[in-house]
Amino acid sequence: MNGPINLWSESEVRRAMGKMKDGKATGPDGVPIEAWKALGEHEIKWFTRFLSTVTAKGRIPDAWRRSTIVPIFKQNGDAMNAHMMKMYERLVDSSERIGPNLTRAVRLHA
């Protein structure tokens, strides 16, 4: 990947959160998506900086890779991940500012 990575904006993070469905099972962190959606301005600023740091370093946190797999049939669903990881995936997938290399790297480390 060449050139600087553009940092995420708070509006992009809020948009990614807004696309997450309420009422889903939590991941290993035990935090429901409704809690993430209820973050205030200060917390959104922190979370945006955190996700930008993840992007700049090009490495997914190890904790995001840990999960417990429970064989539950889900129509049109995939394996459950922590909500933070899913929000980050949505952010990366929806961005036109980064190339496919970062998107591929995120998926390889997930």
C-alpha positions in Angstrom: 0.0 0.0 0.0 1.4 3.4 -1.0 0.8 6.8 0.5 -0.8 7.9 3.8 -3.9 6.3 5.1 -6.8 8.7 5.5 -8.2 8.7 9.0 -11.8 7.9 9.7 -14.3 10.7 10.4 -16.8 10.6 13.3 -19.6 10.7 10.8 -18.2 7.6 9.0 -18.0 5.8 12.4 -21.6 6.8 13.3 -22.8 5.6 9.8 -21.1 2.2 10.3 -22.7 1.9 13.7 -26.1 2.8 12.3 -25.9 -0.1 9.9 -25.5 -2.6 12.7 -28.7 -4.4 13.6 -30.0 -4.2 17.2 -30.9 -7.2 19.2 -28.0 -9.4 18.0 -26.0 -11.7 20.3 -22.9 -10.1 21.7 -19.4 -11.2 20.9 -16.7 -12.2 23.4 -16.6 -8.7 24.9 -20.2 -9.0 26.0 -21.1 -5.5 24.8 -24.3 -5.2 22.8 -24.5 -3.0 19.7 -27.1 -0.9 21.5 -24.4 0.2 24.0 -22.1 1.2 21.1 -24.9 3.2 19.5 -25.6 5.1 22.7 -22.0 6.5 22.9 -21.8 10.3 23.5 -19.7 12.8 21.6 -16.6 12.3 23.8 -16.8 8.5 23.4 -17.3 8.7 19.6 -14.2 10.9 19.3 -12.2 8.3 21.3 -13.6 5.4 19.3 -12.9 7.2 16.0 -9.2 7.8 17.0 -9.0 4.2 18.1 -10.2 2.9 14.7 -7.9 5.3 12.9 -5.0 4.0 14.9 -5.9 0.4 14.0 -6.0 1.5 10.3 -2.7 3.4 10.5 -0.9 0.4 12.1 -2.5 -2.0 9.6 -3.0 -4.6 12.4 -6.2 -5.9 13.8 -6.1 -6.2 17.7 -5.6 -9.7 18.9 -8.7 -9.6 21.1 -10.8 -9.1 18.0 -9.7 -12.5 16.7 -10.8 -14.4 19.8 -14.3 -15.8 19.7 -16.3 -18.8 20.9 -18.0 -20.6 18.0 -21.4 -21.9 18.9 -23.1 -24.0 16.2 -26.4 -22.0 15.8 -28.2 -21.9 12.5 -28.6 -18.3 11.3 -30.5 -17.6 8.1 -28.4 -15.3 5.9 -25.9 -14.9 8.6 -22.2 -15.4 9.2 -20.2 -16.4 12.3 -20.7 -14.0 15.2 -17.9 -11.5 15.9 -17.5 -8.8 18.5 -19.4 -5.7 17.5 -16.3 -3.6 17.4 -14.8 -5.8 14.7 -18.0 -5.8 12.7 -18.2 -2.0 12.9 -14.6 -1.8 11.7 -15.3 -4.2 8.8 -18.3 -2.1 7.7 -16.2 1.1 7.9 -13.4 -0.4 5.8 -15.9 -2.0 3.3 -17.8 1.3 2.9 -14.8 3.4 2.3 -13.8 4.5 -1.2 -10.8 6.3 0.2 -8.7 3.2 0.7 -7.6 0.5 -1.8 -8.4 -3.2 -1.9 -5.1 -4.0 -0.2 -6.3 -2.7 3.2 -9.7 -4.4 2.9 -7.9 -7.7 2.0 -5.5 -7.2 4.9 -8.3 -6.6 7.4 -10.1 -9.8 6.2 -6.9 -11.9 6.4 -6.3 -10.8 10.0 -9.9 -11.2 11.2 
